[in-house]
Amino acid sequence: MSTTRRIYRGAAFGLIAALSLTACGGGSDSDSNPLTGDSGDSGGKGKTIVVGSANFPENQLLAEIYAQALEAKGLKVTRKFDIGAREVYYDQIVKGGIGVFPEYNGALLSVAVDKKSTATSTEQVNADLKAKLPASVEILDSAAAEDKDSVSVTAETAAKYKLKTLADLKSVAKNLTLGAGSEFKTRTQGWIGLNSVYGVEFGKFQPLDAGAQTTLVKLLKSNQVQAANLYTTDPAIVEDKLVVLEDPKHLFSSQNVTPLVYKSAVNDTAKAALNGVSAKLTTADLLEMMKKLVDDKEDSSTVAKEWLKSAGLVS
């Protein structure tokens, strides 16, 4: 699916963040360790749940929503935001350095769990995840909110090359440059899949730090790249009248916002709080919040609190 969606610190920062999580995922004090206490009791009174996020604004916003929803239930939370791409943070969740993480179910499955999975619908993706995730972690309820990967172009490029779907790129892509986060080059739901599913091979790949959506939009508008991996809740798509190329063969699977949790770090109260968020969160909500975050420059904690209040999840 990560906007807009991404602020970059680079691969070196991601590695440092991952190592620091290993070193300080809780510390020696039991009140700061998400894994102390008996199994199933973590996340209860006196315990701290580590909520993590990837290195892009939308995911940080979702993590803040999760954190505030947990805090509203009287649970203690430590925030470990802006960690890096999935290739960096996933192992930290599996090993328990992070207790709660806002994931996108399709990307989680295809990138971290089963790169050969052919699941595309929400139900299929979640069934695969439940069957194949490591025993230490689980997904909770998925939200209706979805933020999918796309290959997008300007209206001018779409008109020039008569582009409507990804399949239309096949005969012209060799003359175009695709801009995306560097990890897109090695993902099945990315550069590899564009070739294997649609026969599309771009003439050049312009890598950026994971999640540099604002930079990608600027490159698109200046024609330095002619196509970009943008995310469908990016306000720039509407504001700049960009064209999201249709994906009739479902290269990009469902990308529902879904809590991924380390089982021992959350109790029933924590699970109920997170599932409560999923029950209310819609794609329209996410797009509206991203407009506030990106266009109006509002603070993510304020945007999260306003949404939680409007959803009736906090007082």
N, C-alpha and C positions, 0 to 999 in steps of 0.2 A: 500497500500500500502505500511514513514516517508516512513551513511549510513555508514569505510567510512561514511554511512549516519549519524551517530549520535555521538555527544559528550555529555557526561552526567554530570549533576550537582546533580542529585538525586531529590527525591520527595520533600524533604524539600525546596530545592532551588526553585523548580517549584511553590510551594505554596507561598513562599516569593515573587517570581516574579509576581505571579498573584495578590497578595495583593498590591504590589507596583504599578502595572498598574492601579488598582482602585484608588489609592491615587494620582498618578501622570500622568494619561492618558492625561493631557493637562495642568494642573495647572490653576492658576487664570488669567494669562495673555491670552487675546484672541488670540494673535499671535501663542501661543503654544497649543491651544485647537482645535482638529480636528472637533469639533462639534459646534464651534461658527459660527455666521452668519446665514442667512436665509437658510432653507432647499433647497438643490440643488445648493447652492453657495459655500459650503465648498469645500476645495481643490482649490479655486481660489486665486487671488492675496491677500497676507497678511495672508492667512490661512495655517495651517500646517496639513499635512496628516501623521498620525502615521502608519508606515509600520512595521508589526510584523513578527516574525518567530518562528518556533519550535526549539527544542534544538538538531539539528543535522546539519552537514555541508551543505548538499545539500539544505535543506530548507532555511538556512541562505544565501546561494548563490542566490537562486531564489528571496528571499526578497531583496537582494542587487541589483539584476537586476531590479526588480520593482522600487526600490527607485531611482536608477539612471535614469531609463526611465522617471519617473515622474519629476525629477529634470531637465532633458533635455528639458522639456516643460515649465520650469519656475515655477514649483510648489515647495513649501516648504515641506520638509520631515523631520520627526523625526523617528529614527530607534529604535525599541524595540525588539531586537533579543534574541534568546536563552531562550525563555520563559518556555518551557516545552512541555509536550505531549498534544494531542488534548483535553483530559479530563480537562486540565488546561486552555488552551487558548481560547477555543471555546466561552465560556460565555463572555469573554472579548470583543470579536468581536461583538456578539449579542447586548451587552450593549453599544457599542460605544467606549470602551477604546482603541480599535485598529481599524483603518480605512481600511487597506488593508492587506491581508494575502495570501501567496501562498499556496493553498490547493491541495489535491489530491482527485478528485471528488468521486471516489468509497469509499474511506475510510471516507471522510466527511459524505457521506450518511449513511453508515452502522454503523459508530461509534457514530456520534453525532445527526443525523437527524431522521433516521428510521432504527432501528436495524433489523426490520423484512422485509425490502425491498428485493426483489428477482432480482432487476435490475442488469445486468452485463455489457451490452454494454455502450459505451460512451453516445449514444443518450438516452438510457433508464435511465441511471444514472442521466444525466442532467435534463431530464424531471421530474424525481422524486424530484430532488433538487429544481427545480423552483416551483414545486407545494407545497412542504412541508417545505421549509426554513422559519424561522420567518420573519415577515414583515419588520423588520429593516435591513435585509441583503439581498444580492443577489449574484449570481455567474455571472461572465462575461464570455467571450469566453474561451473555453478549448483549450489548446495547443495540438499538436500531440504528444508532449513529454509525456512519461508515465514512471512511476517508480512503479512497482508492488511489493507487498509482494510475497515472495516465501518461500518454505521450501527447503533448499539446503543441500547437503551432499558432502563429499569428493569423488573423483573418486574411492578410495579404498573401502569406505563404500557402494557405489553404486554397485560395482562389487561383493562384499562379499554377499550382500543381494538381488542382482538382482533387484535393484531399478531403475525404469524409471519414474513412475508416483506416485502421492500421494496415489493412491489406492494400490500400491505395499507395502506400509508401514503397511497395516492392520495386517498382520501375524507376523511382526517382531518388531513393534514399542514398544511393552512391554519390550523389551530388550535394548531399546535405550533411551538416554536423549536428549530432545529438549531444545535448548537455544534460548531465545528471550527476548525482552523488557518485563518488568513485566506486562504491559497492555495487551499483547498478550493472556495472560491466561484467560481473561474475555471477549474477543471479539468474535463475531460470525464469523468474518473473521479471525480466529485464532484457539486457542485450542478447543473452543466449536464447531466450524464448522468442524474441522478435524474429530471430533468424530461423529457429526450428519450427515455430508455429506459423509464421507469416512469410517466411523467405525474405525478410527485410535485413539488409546489411547497409548501415550508414557508412559514408565515406570517411567520417572522422568521429571520434568520441572525445568530448571535452569534459574531463572529470572535475568535480568540485568536492569540497568537504561535504560530508553527509548532511543533507537537509538545507542546502543553500538556495531556498526557493526564491527569495528576493533577488539574489544575484542572477538566478536563471531567468527570471522574468525580464530583468534589465538586458541580459544577453540576447534574449528573444527579440525584444523590442528594437534593439540596435542591430539586429540581423547578424550578430557574431555567432550565434547558433540558430539553426532553423527549426529545431524541434527540441523539446525539453521534457524531462520526467517531472511533471508537476503533480500536486495532490489535489484532489477534487474539492476540498474545502478551502482552497486558497482563494481569498477574495479577489485577487488579481485576475482570475479567469473571467469573472463577470465585469470587473471595472475596466480591464483593458481589452475586452471583447476577444479573448483568446478562444481558439477552437480545440476542444478536447476530442481527439480522434476516437471514433467508436471502436469497440473491441468485440466483434461478433463471435470470435472463437474463445472468448473468456481466458485470454492469457493472464490477465490480472484477476485473481480470485476475490471473493468477498473479503472485505476488510473492516469488519465490525469491531468497534472499540470493546475490548474484553479484558477484564482483570486477570492477570496471571499472578498466582500467589505461591509462595513457599508454604507448604501445608502446616508446618510446625509453627509458623509465625503468626497465624491468624486463628482466632476462635470463631464461634458462631456469631457473636455480636459483630465482629469485623466483617465476616462474610455477608451478613444481612445488610450492613451499611453499604458495602460495595455493590451488592445486587440491587439495592435501592437506587443507586446512581444509574445503573444499567437500565432499570425499568423506566426511567424518565428521559434519558438522554437521546435526542434525535439528531439527524444530520443537519436539520435547519437550526437547531440550537447551537451546534458546533460551528456552523458557518457564521452565525450571528456573533458568537463569542470571539471568533477569530477576527472579525471586522473590528470589534472593540479593541482587541489586543494589538492588531497590526496597524489599522488605520487611525484609530483614536488614541493609540499609545497608552491605553489603560494598563494598570498593573495586573498581573495574572491572578494574584491573590484576591483582588477586588472583583475581577470578572468571575472568578470561581465562586466567591461568596454570594454575589448577586444571583448567579444561576441557581445555586443550591437553595437560596431563599425562594426564588420564583417557582422552583420545583417542589417546594414544601418539605425539603429534606433537612433544613436547619431553621431555627427560629430567628 
